[in-house]
């Protein structure tokens, strides 16, 4: 394999990120709590990472703006359309897996 240049590496990472975001937008049936329980991150984590990266380069991106970038719509609209109440089992697994403070 030919090693990509730094610019190519950035382009590849950006393309993979865009594909992940698109996939998560298309899979509204997958709840954030399920993502957290299985992978340790969710759409909100991804939007926080985006906002933090923007801040690192001096861009002012609000929490709402970063969430809309990930969700493809205002967060409250996504919640109304896709989010369901977490089951007792989902909540219990989340409590077992959440980081210790």
C-alpha positions, 0 to 999 in steps of 0.5 A: 500500500502506498502511504497517503500524504498528510493532505490525502490522509485528512481527506480520507478521514473527512470522507469517513466522517461524512459517511459515518454521519450520513449512516447515523442520519439514515439509521434513526431507528438506532437509539443513542443509548444503544450506541452508548451501550455497544460502542461507548459513544453516540451522536451527541458525543460525535457532535461534541467532538466536532464542536471541540475540534472547531474550537481548537481552530478558533471557530465558534460553533454552538452545541445546537449547531454541532448537533444539527450538523450530526443529526441533519436537523435541529436536535429537538426535531430529531428527538421528536421523530426518532427518540423513544424512552429507554427501556429498564434494560437499556438504562441498567446496561448504561449505568453499568458501562458509564465511566467512573468519575 
